Amino acid sequence: MLNLGVRLTAASVFPVGLVTVLSAHLFLRIWIGPTFEHKSSLVLQLLAIGLLINSLSKVPSNLIQAHGRSDITAASNDRVAGVHLLHALDAEELGH
């Protein structure tokens, strides 16, 4: 079930992500203009890659939840929140 879910998710999200990564420059140039395109196309490409990675993680997360083991995802989320908190505190110390 896990492999099938991940494959189906990848098959549906990967084409959209690929098109977004490949056409980010053109899309932003047409939509907003060349100045914004030069400064923001990398951000759009990274967001598209992040969307693909996040969508692939939803299948295992949902299967864990379905088996009544929400404690596993809660512990994982706690660790991620701790990393974000440490990063935010570090950035605050550096004045960013």
C-alpha positions in Angstrom: 0.0 0.0 0.0 2.8 2.4 0.9 4.7 1.9 -2.4 1.5 2.2 -4.5 0.5 5.4 -2.6 3.9 7.0 -3.0 4.1 6.0 -6.7 0.6 7.5 -7.4 1.4 10.7 -5.5 4.7 11.0 -7.4 3.0 10.4 -10.7 0.5 13.1 -10.1 2.7 15.7 -8.5 6.0 15.2 -10.3 4.8 16.5 -13.8 3.5 19.7 -12.2 6.7 20.2 -10.3 8.8 19.5 -13.3 6.9 22.0 -15.5 7.1 24.6 -12.7 10.8 24.2 -12.2 11.5 24.3 -15.9 9.2 27.2 -16.7 9.7 29.4 -13.6 11.8 32.0 -15.5 9.4 32.3 -18.4 6.2 32.3 -16.2 7.5 35.0 -13.8 8.8 37.1 -16.7 5.4 37.1 -18.4 3.4 37.5 -15.2 5.5 40.1 -13.2 8.3 41.3 -15.5 12.0 40.6 -16.0 13.3 42.4 -12.9 11.2 40.3 -10.5 11.9 37.2 -12.6 15.6 37.4 -12.1 15.3 37.8 -8.3 12.5 35.3 -7.7 12.7 32.3 -10.1 14.9 30.3 -7.8 12.4 30.7 -5.0 9.6 29.4 -7.2 11.8 26.5 -8.2 12.7 25.6 -4.6 9.0 25.8 -3.6 8.1 23.4 -6.4 10.7 20.9 -5.3 9.6 21.3 -1.6 6.0 20.6 -2.7 7.1 17.4 -4.3 9.0 16.3 -1.2 6.2 17.2 1.1 3.6 15.5 -1.0 5.6 12.2 -0.9 5.8 12.4 2.9 2.1 12.6 3.3 1.4 8.9 2.3 3.6 7.4 5.1 2.3 10.0 7.5 -1.3 9.1 6.7 -0.6 5.4 7.0 1.0 5.9 10.4 -2.0 7.9 11.5 -4.4 5.3 10.1 -2.8 2.6 12.2 -3.5 4.6 15.3 0.1 5.6 16.0 -0.3 9.4 16.1 2.3 9.4 18.8 5.0 8.8 16.1 4.0 11.7 14.0 3.6 13.9 17.1 7.2 13.1 18.2 8.5 13.8 14.7 6.7 17.1 14.6 8.1 18.0 18.1 11.6 17.4 16.8 11.0 19.5 13.7 9.5 22.3 15.8 12.6 22.2 18.1 14.9 22.6 15.1 12.9 25.5 13.8 12.9 27.1 17.3 16.7 26.8 17.6 17.1 28.2 14.1 14.8 31.2 14.9 16.8 31.9 18.1 20.1 31.7 16.3 18.8 34.1 13.6 17.6 36.5 16.3 21.1 36.5 17.9 22.7 37.2 14.6 20.3 40.1 14.0 18.6 38.7 10.9 
